[in-house]
Amino acid sequence: MHMIEHGFAVMGWHLKLGVRPDECVYNILLNGLICEGKVSEAVSMFNSISKPDVYMCSTMIKGLCMYGHIARALDFLNRMDVLGIPPNNVSYSTVTHNLMKDKLSEEAFNMFRKMCSRGIKPTAVTYSSMLHELCKLGHYLFVEAMLKEMKAQDISLDLCTYSALLDAYDKNDDTEKADALLKKDA
């Protein structure tokens, strides 16, 4: 028996005893279905939950993105508002990252702006995923603007971002910026 099947069996046993699953149990089961590639089953299960929370929604968004269903993930993000569940940084960052990965940078920036306009502050992870993809796409002006924004908000670069920036500067034959980046944190 797979772990997810075991999880559903335990939930069934609890239901027979009159114990209702909480948000954590639902989220674990949704994540398990997604990890096994059973996205349709996860969506069906989600639709049967009477009071989903932001974590379940973010799990669904992550799962839909994992399997290339970015349009459905965007629908899920919009559906959160209808359900009265305010999206969080994880919800937006997941969609933004996957839009960037699919080379839909304009849509990603619109989503990023929407996130910020709702008062949700981007984290180092949000910026790093965008910067990494921008570097791959060669959008160096956007990279520089985001770096300035990160600096203004006192958000540090992580190792992945450093690597992406150094690689981008190398591909662009910009040794001055690469040297400046290395010296800045030496």
PyRosetta script that sets phi, psi and omega in degrees:
from pyrosetta import init, pose_from_sequence

init()
pose = pose_from_sequence("MHMIEHGFAVMGWHLKLGVRPDECVYNILLNGLICEGKVSEAVSMFNSISKPDVYMCSTMIKGLCMYGHIARALDFLNRMDVLGIPPNNVSYSTVTHNLMKDKLSEEAFNMFRKMCSRGIKPTAVTYSSMLHELCKLGHYLFVEAMLKEMKAQDISLDLCTYSALLDAYDKNDDTEKADALLKKDA")
pose.set_psi(1, 129.4)
pose.set_omega(1, 176.2)
pose.set_phi(2, -68.0)
pose.set_psi(2, 158.5)
pose.set_omega(2, -178.7)
pose.set_phi(3, -59.2)
pose.set_psi(3, -39.4)
pose.set_omega(3, -177.7)
pose.set_phi(4, -67.5)
pose.set_psi(4, -37.5)
pose.set_omega(4, 177.0)
pose.set_phi(5, -64.1)
pose.set_psi(5, -39.3)
pose.set_omega(5, 176.7)
pose.set_phi(6, -62.9)
pose.set_psi(6, -41.9)
pose.set_omega(6, 178.5)
pose.set_phi(7, -60.2)
pose.set_psi(7, -43.4)
pose.set_omega(7, 178.4)
pose.set_phi(8, -68.4)
pose.set_psi(8, -35.4)
pose.set_omega(8, 177.8)
pose.set_phi(9, -63.3)
pose.set_psi(9, -43.6)
pose.set_omega(9, 178.5)
pose.set_phi(10, -64.4)
pose.set_psi(10, -40.9)
pose.set_omega(10, 178.5)
pose.set_phi(11, -63.1)
pose.set_psi(11, -42.0)
pose.set_omega(11, 177.8)
pose.set_phi(12, -60.5)
pose.set_psi(12, -41.2)
pose.set_omega(12, 178.0)
pose.set_phi(13, -62.7)
pose.set_psi(13, -44.0)
pose.set_omega(13, 177.8)
pose.set_phi(14, -62.9)
pose.set_psi(14, -40.5)
pose.set_omega(14, 179.7)
pose.set_phi(15, -62.6)
pose.set_psi(15, -39.0)
pose.set_omega(15, 177.4)
pose.set_phi(16, -62.1)
pose.set_psi(16, -30.9)
pose.set_omega(16, 178.9)
pose.set_phi(17, -84.9)
pose.set_psi(17, -1.5)
pose.set_omega(17, 179.1)
pose.set_phi(18, 88.0)
pose.set_psi(18, 10.7)
pose.set_omega(18, 179.4)
pose.set_phi(19, -94.2)
pose.set_psi(19, 119.4)
pose.set_omega(19, 179.9)
pose.set_phi(20, -84.9)
pose.set_psi(20, 137.8)
pose.set_omega(20, 177.4)
pose.set_phi(21, -67.6)
pose.set_psi(21, 146.3)
pose.set_omega(21, 176.9)
pose.set_phi(22, -96.6)
pose.set_psi(22, -177.6)
pose.set_omega(22, -177.1)
pose.set_phi(23, -59.6)
pose.set_psi(23, -37.4)
pose.set_omega(23, -178.3)
pose.set_phi(24, -64.1)
pose.set_psi(24, -44.2)
pose.set_omega(24, 179.7)
pose.set_phi(25, -62.6)
pose.set_psi(25, -46.8)
pose.set_omega(25, 178.7)
pose.set_phi(26, -59.3)
pose.set_psi(26, -43.8)
pose.set_omega(26, -178.1)
pose.set_phi(27, -63.7)
pose.set_psi(27, -41.2)
pose.set_omega(27, 178.6)
pose.set_phi(28, -62.5)
pose.set_psi(28, -43.3)
pose.set_omega(28, -179.8)
pose.set_phi(29, -67.7)
pose.set_psi(29, -40.9)
pose.set_omega(29, 176.4)
pose.set_phi(30, -59.7)
pose.set_psi(30, -46.1)
pose.set_omega(30, 179.9)
pose.set_phi(31, -62.8)
pose.set_psi(31, -40.2)
pose.set_omega(31, 178.6)
pose.set_phi(32, -62.1)
pose.set_psi(32, -44.1)
pose.set_omega(32, 177.5)
pose.set_phi(33, -60.6)
pose.set_psi(33, -44.1)
pose.set_omega(33, -179.4)
pose.set_phi(34, -63.5)
pose.set_psi(34, -44.6)
pose.set_omega(34, -180.0)
pose.set_phi(35, -60.9)
pose.set_psi(35, -28.4)
pose.set_omega(35, 177.6)
pose.set_phi(36, -89.5)
pose.set_psi(36, 5.0)
pose.set_omega(36, 177.7)
pose.set_phi(37, 79.2)
pose.set_psi(37, 14.1)
pose.set_omega(37, -178.5)
pose.set_phi(38, -95.8)
pose.set_psi(38, 64.8)
pose.set_omega(38, -175.0)
pose.set_phi(39, -66.8)
pose.set_psi(39, -42.0)
pose.set_omega(39, 180.0)
pose.set_phi(40, -61.0)
pose.set_psi(40, -41.1)
pose.set_omega(40, 178.1)
pose.set_phi(41, -65.2)
pose.set_psi(41, -37.3)
pose.set_omega(41, 178.3)
pose.set_phi(42, -64.5)
pose.set_psi(42, -43.0)
pose.set_omega(42, 178.9)
pose.set_phi(43, -62.7)
pose.set_psi(43, -43.8)
pose.set_omega(43, 178.7)
pose.set_phi(44, -60.8)
pose.set_psi(44, -44.0)
pose.set_omega(44, 179.8)
pose.set_phi(45, -63.4)
pose.set_psi(45, -45.4)
pose.set_omega(45, 179.4)
pose.set_phi(46, -56.3)
pose.set_psi(46, -44.9)
pose.set_omega(46, -178.3)
pose.set_phi(47, -64.3)
pose.set_psi(47, -20.3)
pose.set_omega(47, 179.9)
pose.set_phi(48, -89.6)
pose.set_psi(48, -8.4)
pose.set_omega(48, -178.1)
pose.set_phi(49, -81.5)
pose.set_psi(49, 127.5)
pose.set_omega(49, -174.7)
pose.set_phi(50, -72.1)
pose.set_psi(50, -36.4)
pose.set_omega(50, -178.6)
pose.set_phi(51, -133.4)
pose.set_psi(51, 78.3)
pose.set_omega(51, 177.2)
pose.set_phi(52, -68.5)
pose.set_psi(52, 157.6)
pose.set_omega(52, 178.0)
pose.set_phi(53, -118.5)
pose.set_psi(53, 179.3)
pose.set_omega(53, -176.2)
pose.set_phi(54, -62.7)
pose.set_psi(54, -31.4)
pose.set_omega(54, -179.0)
pose.set_phi(55, -71.1)
pose.set_psi(55, -40.4)
pose.set_omega(55, 176.9)
pose.set_phi(56, -64.7)
pose.set_psi(56, -43.0)
pose.set_omega(56, 178.5)
pose.set_phi(57, -61.5)
pose.set_psi(57, -43.9)
pose.set_omega(57, 179.7)
pose.set_phi(58, -65.6)
pose.set_psi(58, -35.7)
pose.set_omega(58, 176.0)
pose.set_phi(59, -63.1)
pose.set_psi(59, -43.5)
pose.set_omega(59, 178.6)
pose.set_phi(60, -64.3)
pose.set_psi(60, -42.5)
pose.set_omega(60, 178.9)
pose.set_phi(61, -61.4)
pose.set_psi(61, -45.6)
pose.set_omega(61, 178.5)
pose.set_phi(62, -58.9)
pose.set_psi(62, -45.9)
pose.set_omega(62, -178.7)
pose.set_phi(63, -63.9)
pose.set_psi(63, -43.6)
pose.set_omega(63, 178.9)
pose.set_phi(64, -63.2)
pose.set_psi(64, -41.4)
pose.set_omega(64, 177.6)
pose.set_phi(65, -65.4)
pose.set_psi(65, -40.7)
pose.set_omega(65, -179.9)
pose.set_phi(66, -55.2)
pose.set_psi(66, -35.5)
pose.set_omega(66, -176.8)
pose.set_phi(67, -103.3)
pose.set_psi(67, 19.6)
pose.set_omega(67, 172.3)
pose.set_phi(68, 78.9)
pose.set_psi(68, 18.0)
pose.set_omega(68, -179.6)
pose.set_phi(69, -100.2)
pose.set_psi(69, 59.3)
pose.set_omega(69, -174.4)
pose.set_phi(70, -64.1)
pose.set_psi(70, -37.3)
pose.set_omega(70, 179.5)
pose.set_phi(71, -64.0)
pose.set_psi(71, -40.8)
pose.set_omega(71, 177.7)
pose.set_phi(72, -67.6)
pose.set_psi(72, -35.0)
pose.set_omega(72, 177.1)
pose.set_phi(73, -64.6)
pose.set_psi(73, -41.0)
pose.set_omega(73, 176.6)
pose.set_phi(74, -63.2)
pose.set_psi(74, -40.9)
pose.set_omega(74, 176.1)
pose.set_phi(75, -60.6)
pose.set_psi(75, -41.2)
pose.set_omega(75, 178.9)
pose.set_phi(76, -63.1)
pose.set_psi(76, -42.3)
pose.set_omega(76, 178.9)
pose.set_phi(77, -60.4)
pose.set_psi(77, -44.5)
pose.set_omega(77, 178.5)
pose.set_phi(78, -67.5)
pose.set_psi(78, -34.4)
pose.set_omega(78, 179.6)
pose.set_phi(79, -65.2)
pose.set_psi(79, -27.2)
pose.set_omega(79, 179.5)
pose.set_phi(80, -57.4)
pose.set_psi(80, -42.7)
pose.set_omega(80, 178.9)
pose.set_phi(81, -62.0)
pose.set_psi(81, -42.3)
pose.set_omega(81, 179.4)
pose.set_phi(82, -61.7)
pose.set_psi(82, -37.2)
pose.set_omega(82, 179.9)
pose.set_phi(83, -78.9)
pose.set_psi(83, -5.4)
pose.set_omega(83, -178.8)
pose.set_phi(84, 77.5)
pose.set_psi(84, 25.5)
pose.set_omega(84, -179.9)
pose.set_phi(85, -112.4)
pose.set_psi(85, 105.0)
pose.set_omega(85, -179.4)
pose.set_phi(86, -66.4)
pose.set_psi(86, 126.0)
pose.set_omega(86, 176.6)
pose.set_phi(87, -60.9)
pose.set_psi(87, 152.0)
pose.set_omega(87, 177.9)
pose.set_phi(88, -113.1)
pose.set_psi(88, -174.0)
pose.set_omega(88, -178.7)
pose.set_phi(89, -58.6)
pose.set_psi(89, -39.7)
pose.set_omega(89, -179.1)
pose.set_phi(90, -64.3)
pose.set_psi(90, -43.4)
pose.set_omega(90, 179.6)
pose.set_phi(91, -57.9)
pose.set_psi(91, -52.3)
pose.set_omega(91, -178.4)
pose.set_phi(92, -68.6)
pose.set_psi(92, -43.3)
pose.set_omega(92, -176.9)
pose.set_phi(93, -63.2)
pose.set_psi(93, -37.5)
pose.set_omega(93, 178.8)
pose.set_phi(94, -62.6)
pose.set_psi(94, -47.0)
pose.set_omega(94, 180.0)
pose.set_phi(95, -66.4)
pose.set_psi(95, -45.5)
pose.set_omega(95, -179.5)
pose.set_phi(96, -58.3)
pose.set_psi(96, -47.4)
pose.set_omega(96, 179.8)
pose.set_phi(97, -58.8)
pose.set_psi(97, -45.0)
pose.set_omega(97, -177.1)
pose.set_phi(98, -72.4)
pose.set_psi(98, -31.6)
pose.set_omega(98, 172.9)
pose.set_phi(99, -63.8)
pose.set_psi(99, -43.0)
pose.set_omega(99, 177.9)
pose.set_phi(100, -63.0)
pose.set_psi(100, -43.1)
pose.set_omega(100, -179.7)
pose.set_phi(101, -61.4)
pose.set_psi(101, -33.9)
pose.set_omega(101, 178.5)
pose.set_phi(102, -86.3)
pose.set_psi(102, 12.4)
pose.set_omega(102, 178.5)
pose.set_phi(103, 61.7)
pose.set_psi(103, 32.3)
pose.set_omega(103, 176.7)
pose.set_phi(104, -106.4)
pose.set_psi(104, 61.4)
pose.set_omega(104, -171.3)
pose.set_phi(105, -64.8)
pose.set_psi(105, -35.0)
pose.set_omega(105, 179.6)
pose.set_phi(106, -64.1)
pose.set_psi(106, -44.5)
pose.set_omega(106, 178.0)
pose.set_phi(107, -63.6)
pose.set_psi(107, -38.2)
pose.set_omega(107, 179.2)
pose.set_phi(108, -63.8)
pose.set_psi(108, -43.9)
pose.set_omega(108, 179.2)
pose.set_phi(109, -65.8)
pose.set_psi(109, -37.3)
pose.set_omega(109, 176.3)
pose.set_phi(110, -62.1)
pose.set_psi(110, -42.0)
pose.set_omega(110, 178.6)
pose.set_phi(111, -65.9)
pose.set_psi(111, -40.7)
pose.set_omega(111, 178.3)
pose.set_phi(112, -60.7)
pose.set_psi(112, -45.9)
pose.set_omega(112, 178.6)
pose.set_phi(113, -63.4)
pose.set_psi(113, -40.7)
pose.set_omega(113, 178.7)
pose.set_phi(114, -61.5)
pose.set_psi(114, -43.3)
pose.set_omega(114, 178.5)
pose.set_phi(115, -58.3)
pose.set_psi(115, -49.3)
pose.set_omega(115, -178.6)
pose.set_phi(116, -64.8)
pose.set_psi(116, -39.3)
pose.set_omega(116, -178.7)
pose.set_phi(117, -66.5)
pose.set_psi(117, -21.4)
pose.set_omega(117, 177.8)
pose.set_phi(118, -89.2)
pose.set_psi(118, 6.2)
pose.set_omega(118, 177.2)
pose.set_phi(119, 82.3)
pose.set_psi(119, 14.1)
pose.set_omega(119, 178.7)
pose.set_phi(120, -95.0)
pose.set_psi(120, 115.0)
pose.set_omega(120, -176.1)
pose.set_phi(121, -79.4)
pose.set_psi(121, 131.1)
pose.set_omega(121, 175.7)
pose.set_phi(122, -67.4)
pose.set_psi(122, 145.7)
pose.set_omega(122, 177.6)
pose.set_phi(123, -101.2)
pose.set_psi(123, 178.0)
pose.set_omega(123, 176.1)
pose.set_phi(124, -58.5)
pose.set_psi(124, -36.4)
pose.set_omega(124, 179.5)
pose.set_phi(125, -64.7)
pose.set_psi(125, -43.1)
pose.set_omega(125, 178.9)
pose.set_phi(126, -59.6)
pose.set_psi(126, -51.6)
pose.set_omega(126, -179.9)
pose.set_phi(127, -63.2)
pose.set_psi(127, -43.8)
pose.set_omega(127, -176.3)
pose.set_phi(128, -61.6)
pose.set_psi(128, -43.0)
pose.set_omega(128, -179.4)
pose.set_phi(129, -65.3)
pose.set_psi(129, -38.4)
pose.set_omega(129, 178.4)
pose.set_phi(130, -69.0)
pose.set_psi(130, -44.9)
pose.set_omega(130, 179.5)
pose.set_phi(131, -61.3)
pose.set_psi(131, -41.7)
pose.set_omega(131, -179.8)
pose.set_phi(132, -58.4)
pose.set_psi(132, -47.1)
pose.set_omega(132, -179.4)
pose.set_phi(133, -70.9)
pose.set_psi(133, -37.8)
pose.set_omega(133, 177.4)
pose.set_phi(134, -61.4)
pose.set_psi(134, -39.5)
pose.set_omega(134, 177.5)
pose.set_phi(135, -62.8)
pose.set_psi(135, -43.9)
pose.set_omega(135, 179.0)
pose.set_phi(136, -60.7)
pose.set_psi(136, -36.6)
pose.set_omega(136, -178.5)
pose.set_phi(137, -82.3)
pose.set_psi(137, -10.0)
pose.set_omega(137, 179.2)
pose.set_phi(138, 78.6)
pose.set_psi(138, 22.2)
pose.set_omega(138, 179.6)
pose.set_phi(139, -88.9)
pose.set_psi(139, 71.8)
pose.set_omega(139, -171.1)
pose.set_phi(140, -69.8)
pose.set_psi(140, -30.1)
pose.set_omega(140, 178.1)
pose.set_phi(141, -66.1)
pose.set_psi(141, -40.2)
pose.set_omega(141, 176.7)
pose.set_phi(142, -66.4)
pose.set_psi(142, -37.1)
pose.set_omega(142, 178.7)
pose.set_phi(143, -60.0)
pose.set_psi(143, -48.8)
pose.set_omega(143, -178.9)
pose.set_phi(144, -62.1)
pose.set_psi(144, -41.1)
pose.set_omega(144, 179.3)
pose.set_phi(145, -64.4)
pose.set_psi(145, -41.2)
pose.set_omega(145, 179.4)
pose.set_phi(146, -68.5)
pose.set_psi(146, -36.8)
pose.set_omega(146, 177.4)
pose.set_phi(147, -62.0)
pose.set_psi(147, -41.5)
pose.set_omega(147, 177.8)
pose.set_phi(148, -63.8)
pose.set_psi(148, -41.0)
pose.set_omega(148, 179.2)
pose.set_phi(149, -63.9)
pose.set_psi(149, -41.4)
pose.set_omega(149, 177.6)
pose.set_phi(150, -62.0)
pose.set_psi(150, -44.0)
pose.set_omega(150, -179.5)
pose.set_phi(151, -62.7)
pose.set_psi(151, -42.3)
pose.set_omega(151, 179.9)
pose.set_phi(152, -63.1)
pose.set_psi(152, -30.4)
pose.set_omega(152, 179.8)
pose.set_phi(153, -95.7)
pose.set_psi(153, 6.6)
pose.set_omega(153, 178.4)
pose.set_phi(154, 57.7)
pose.set_psi(154, 43.9)
pose.set_omega(154, 177.4)
pose.set_phi(155, -105.3)
pose.set_psi(155, 124.6)
pose.set_omega(155, -177.3)
pose.set_phi(156, -82.2)
pose.set_psi(156, 152.1)
pose.set_omega(156, 174.4)
pose.set_phi(157, -75.9)
pose.set_psi(157, 148.6)
pose.set_omega(157, 173.8)
pose.set_phi(158, -102.2)
pose.set_psi(158, 176.6)
pose.set_omega(158, -175.5)
pose.set_phi(159, -60.1)
pose.set_psi(159, -40.9)
pose.set_omega(159, 179.5)
pose.set_phi(160, -62.6)
pose.set_psi(160, -40.4)
pose.set_omega(160, -179.7)
pose.set_phi(161, -67.6)
pose.set_psi(161, -42.8)
pose.set_omega(161, 176.3)
pose.set_phi(162, -56.4)
pose.set_psi(162, -47.0)
pose.set_omega(162, -179.2)
pose.set_phi(163, -61.3)
pose.set_psi(163, -44.9)
pose.set_omega(163, 179.9)
pose.set_phi(164, -63.2)
pose.set_psi(164, -43.0)
pose.set_omega(164, 179.6)
pose.set_phi(165, -64.6)
pose.set_psi(165, -45.3)
pose.set_omega(165, 179.5)
pose.set_phi(166, -62.2)
pose.set_psi(166, -40.6)
pose.set_omega(166, 177.8)
pose.set_phi(167, -63.3)
pose.set_psi(167, -43.3)
pose.set_omega(167, 179.3)
pose.set_phi(168, -63.9)
pose.set_psi(168, -44.4)
pose.set_omega(168, 179.1)
pose.set_phi(169, -63.3)
pose.set_psi(169, -37.9)
pose.set_omega(169, 178.2)
pose.set_phi(170, -64.1)
pose.set_psi(170, -46.8)
pose.set_omega(170, -179.8)
pose.set_phi(171, -64.5)
pose.set_psi(171, -28.0)
pose.set_omega(171, -179.2)
pose.set_phi(172, -93.7)
pose.set_psi(172, 6.8)
pose.set_omega(172, -177.6)
pose.set_phi(173, 51.4)
pose.set_psi(173, 40.9)
pose.set_omega(173, -179.4)
pose.set_phi(174, -108.2)
pose.set_psi(174, 74.7)
pose.set_omega(174, -177.2)
pose.set_phi(175, -68.7)
pose.set_psi(175, -27.2)
pose.set_omega(175, 179.1)
pose.set_phi(176, -62.3)
pose.set_psi(176, -46.1)
pose.set_omega(176, -179.7)
pose.set_phi(177, -69.0)
pose.set_psi(177, -37.2)
pose.set_omega(177, 177.8)
pose.set_phi(178, -63.4)
pose.set_psi(178, -45.7)
pose.set_omega(178, 178.2)
pose.set_phi(179, -62.4)
pose.set_psi(179, -43.1)
pose.set_omega(179, -179.6)
pose.set_phi(180, -62.9)
pose.set_psi(180, -39.7)
pose.set_omega(180, 178.5)
pose.set_phi(181, -64.7)
pose.set_psi(181, -42.4)
pose.set_omega(181, 179.5)
pose.set_phi(182, -68.3)
pose.set_psi(182, -40.5)
pose.set_omega(182, -178.4)
pose.set_phi(183, -71.5)
pose.set_psi(183, -31.1)
pose.set_omega(183, -177.9)
pose.set_phi(184, -58.5)
pose.set_psi(184, -37.6)
pose.set_omega(184, -176.7)
pose.set_phi(185, -111.9)
pose.set_psi(185, 15.7)
pose.set_omega(185, 179.3)
pose.set_phi(186, -75.2)
pose.dump_pdb("model.pdb")
